Amino acid sequence: YMQTKLSEAVVSTQSTGDGKYLATGGRDTTVVIWKLLRSGGECHGLKPHPSAILYGHNSQVTCVALSQELDIVASGSAEGIVLLHTIKQGTYIRTLVPHIPTDPESGHLSIALVGIASNGNIVVAGKMPTKSNKEGHHSVLYLYTVNGKMIKRVKLEDDTTALFVDGDRVVLGGAGGSLEIRCMDYISVKHKLRLKAGVLAISKDPRNQHLFVTTADGATHLDINCQTFQKVMNLVSDPCFGCCHVPWGLVAS
């Protein structure tokens, strides 16, 4: 029953780094916090009942992010807001509103991705309709303190499709193949690279040594030195899985 229910409603998921909690965001506008069943260092499923159900969104939840260290879950929605709650108690903290339209005809920001840094800063990636073409849009990146103060707003060149936060760094992937590492103080670019295909997802291995970037062509494997963010190996064709393999431990802080 639970598996069927989740498959129908869930749009986005994320777990804490230690694998104790899982958050799901759905079309029903709720965020659900689950405790994971673990044994011998491995996950064996979910507890049968959620530990918290969070309300407050008025449209589909598009993204979620968790920080167990800070006891915060952030959730973004198509209506253009980000809600912050506690993980353990499900207590509402505050609402972030990155963009308030001055003209009702100009359209509104839709939240696409959200991440939480180790210092509590929150990064939000959204899609804003272009003024010249209402059918088109451009990506915008916002940086907030955990107290809700906006630090910076940056217009991005590529359409952001993937976001991964690790400590004080954020990695952004774009539909046009862009891959950027930015610091979480002022979201300034530290390293950047252009891949041959659009980025679908970014993740890290459990040993904190490598970053994996899945690309849309499904046939690209890269090994990248992140200290200079230059390619150190030629492209290798892999018909089963496309990823960018990055020695994450070499990334300069």
N, C-alpha and C positions, 0 to 999 in steps of 0.2 A: 504493500500500500504506500509506504513512505517513498520508495523509489519511483513509483508512478506519479505521485503527487509532486515530487521535486522536479522530475523531467518536464512536467507541464508548466511549472511556474518560474523556475530559476533562469535568470539572465546572466548573473555574474556570481563568482565565488572567490574566496580567498581564505587561506588558513594562516594561523600564527606561525612564526618561525620554529617554535618547538613542537608544533603539530598537536596542540591540546585543544584548539578551538577552530571552528570553521564558520564563516559567515556566508550566507546566501542572500542575494537580492533578486526580487522577482517582479513579474508583471503586475502582481496584486498590490504593489507599492510598499510592501513590507520588507524588512531585513530580519532574517532569522539567524540566531546564534546557536550553534550546535557544539556539544562536547564530543571529541573523538575518542573512540575506544582504542587503547594502545596496550601492547604487550611485547616485551622483548625489543623495544625500540621501534616497533612497526605498528602501523595503523590497521585496525581490523574492522573499521566501520564507524557508524554513528550511534550515540545513545538514542534510544527510541523516542525520546521527547526533547524538544528544543529547550535550551536553558533560558532563552529570552526571545521575544518577538518585539521588534522595534517599529514604531509607527511615526508618521510625520510627513512623509512624502505624499504628494497628490498625483504623481505620475509614475511610470515605470522606473524602477531602480536600475541604473545602467552600470554601476561599478561599486565595489566595496574594497576597503583596506582595513587591516587590523594591526594593532601594536599591543601585544600583551604586556610588554614592559611599561607602557604608559597607560594601559587599561583603556584603550580608545578604539572604537570602530568608526570609520568614516564611510558615509554612503552618499553617492551622487545620483541625480535623477535627470530625466529628460526635461523637467521644468526649470532646470538651471540652478538648483541649490545643492549644498552639501550639508548633511546633518552629522553631528558628532554625538555619540553615546558612549557610555562605559560598557565594557564587554561583560564583566562579571554580574553587574546588577541591571544592566540595560537602562541606566538612568540618562535622560536627555541632558546634554551639556550646552550646545549652542547650534545656531544655523549660520552657515557662510553663504553669502549671496554675492558671487563674483561680479555679476553685471546686472545693473538695473536699467532697462531701456528707457530712453527719454522720449522716443517716438514709438507708439504702439505698432506702427506699420513696419518698423525696422526689424522685427523678429527678436527672438530671445536666445540666450546662450543655452546650449544643451551640454550637460556634463558627460564627458566620455570616459575619463580615467581619473583616479585619485590615489595618492600614496602618502605614507606617514614616515618622516625621517626619525632618526634616533634622538634628535634634540627636540622633537615635538612639532617641528615645522610640517606643514601640510601642503603638498603640491597638487594642483588641480589642472587637468587638461580639458578644455572644452571646445565646442564647435560653434562659431558665430557666423550667421548669415552675412554675406557680403552686401554692401550698400548698392553696388551697381547691378548685381545679379542675385535676386532673392532665392534662386534655385541653387546657387553655389554657396560655399562657406569657407572660412579659414580657421585654423587652429590657434588657440590662445592658451598660454600657460600662466597660472597664477600661483603665487607663493604666499602662504599665511603662517602666522605664529599659531601656536595651540590656543592662544587666547582670542583668536579671531581677527587679529590685525593684519591687513594686507601689506606684505613687504614689497612685492614687485609683480608687474604684469608684463608679459612678453608675447608679441605676435610671432608665430612660428611660420617658417617657409613651407614645411611639409605638413601633410595631414597626419596628425599623431594617431597611431593605431596600437601602440604598446608602450607601457610605462612600468619601470621597475625601480624601486627605491631600496638602497642598501646602505645603512648607516647615514653618512652625510652626502651621499651621491645619488643622483637620479639618472637613469638611462632611458632615453626616449627613442622609439622606433617609428618610422613614418611609412605611409603608403607608397611614397616615391623611392624608398630604399635608404632614407637617411637614418643614421645611427649616431646618437650624441650622448656623451657623458657630461652632465652638468653638476656643479656643486650646489648643495642645498642651502647655502647662505643667501645667495642672490640669484640663483639659477643661471649663473654665467656658464658659458660653454668651456669645458676643459679639453675635450677631444671630440672629433667628429670624423665620420666616414660615410661614404656613399656605397651601398650595396647594389647588386644587380637586380634585386627584386624587393618588393615591399615587405616590411616586417610585420609578422603576425603576433608573435609572443616573445617575451624575454623572461628567462628564469636563471636560477643559480644552482649549482650542485651542492649537496649537503656539506661537503668539506670546505665550502667557501673559497674554492680555488678557481673555478671556471664559470664563465657566463655563457649561457646558450641562447641564441637568437634564432627563432624559427622564421623562415622566409617563405614567401608566397609561391616561389617556383618549385619548392619541394625537391630541389636537386643541387643545392649549393652547400658546401661545407668549407668554412673558413677557419683559420687559426690566426688570431690577431694578437699582437703585442700591444697591450693597452697603455703601456707607459708612454709610447709615442703614437699609439693608435694607428699603426701602420700594419699592412698585411705582411706576415712572415712566412706564409705558405701559399702556394698556388691554389686556385679553386679546384676542388675535387668533386666529381659528379657522384651523387648518391641517389639512386632512384626511389629509395624508400623514405628518406627523411631529409629535409632541408634545414640546416641550422648553421649559425655562426658560432664557432667554438672559441671563447675568449679566455685566456689565462687571467682571471679576475684579480688574483693576488698581485699582479704587476701594475695595477692601476695606481697612478700617483694620486695621493690624497690632496 
